[in-house]
């Protein structure tokens, strides 16, 4: 069964997605832990650093946000191959409209951009780009051409658009209405440029539950379970934006509690551990570091029944499914290195890589398989938006300072 659950109580919201009866995504959001990604602020540049080609901007939310030069380029300069310095674009003390791209971490403030984007259910408005783009997950040539034609027809004021995967087969009138709605929101944001005070939040992204329902709900979802009546009614009012089928799949269950869902609890516990066992007897080891995430695959107790090559390929293929799920569940972002068990033939390597690409295509977040290094390691990246799951549940040990080791006596 595929479903979404929303456990909202005690000022903590827990939202998860179940696919084929297994947890694939899980997020928590405390009421006093304000999420910033997607929010738009009127901020003040407090420190322009020419040597770093970046500026620090006060958005009124804890640590100052950082703005790279490429994220600050004016629209007219974005497609010109002309070197631009940060102090040519942003001046100390200047008020600027920015949007948060990535959450703050322990050592860094949030990453921001002046290139505002506004997501809807079927498309994303990109005012700082004139391009009409279509999701790479839409493969039908006819549908790609249809959406591009619609985009060109409805385009106003040179504002671009990205058609999301959910735009597949959606009627032209629905897409145009959403485009106009997003333009109206953007123009309201633009009017805030010259209004005090500063810093100031001028557009707040939807809360966690509404975001997940907006982005993940589809015909493949059998139901949405929620235990908060107020949020249930709020999502019902969201039906016109999401889908006419939302009401019949939305269920209020005041007794639902993640803490009493043993299968979900086990999945979360596994996602916080370093070692993940495979059904065959093999296992994978996941090490998250500040620079990258390393994943190692081992045969463990699995000895196969044909040949060494067959055992290796079977273990790697089984590992691919679990790796893809753990990456989503742990919300791992940035550089990911996978050390599969060494394979001898190009056919076996291609088989495993094709399966990895297929499984990663289910991820709503953007992933990119770079290839295999000379050492036989698979390189890939995943767009980093939020901090990983472990930051919500695990704190650094005050005795070993996160090393996980002690000195010998």
Beta strands, then each sheet from edge to edge (+ up, - down):
strand 1: 3-9
strand 2: 12-19
strand 3: 22-30
strand 4: 40-49
strand 5: 54-58
strand 6: 65-68
strand 7: 95-102
strand 8: 111-113
strand 9: 117-119
strand 10: 123-126
strand 11: 132-134
strand 12: 160-163
strand 13: 200-203
strand 14: 223-226
strand 15: 250-252
strand 16: 275-277
strand 17: 283-288
strand 18: 292-298
strand 19: 334-339
strand 20: 367-372
strand 21: 378-382
sheet 1: 3+ 2- 1+ 14+ 15+
sheet 2: 6+ 5- 4+ 7- 8+
sheet 3: 6+ 5- 4+ 13-
sheet 4: 9+ 10- 12+ 11+
sheet 5: 16+ 17- 18+ 19+ 21- 20+
end
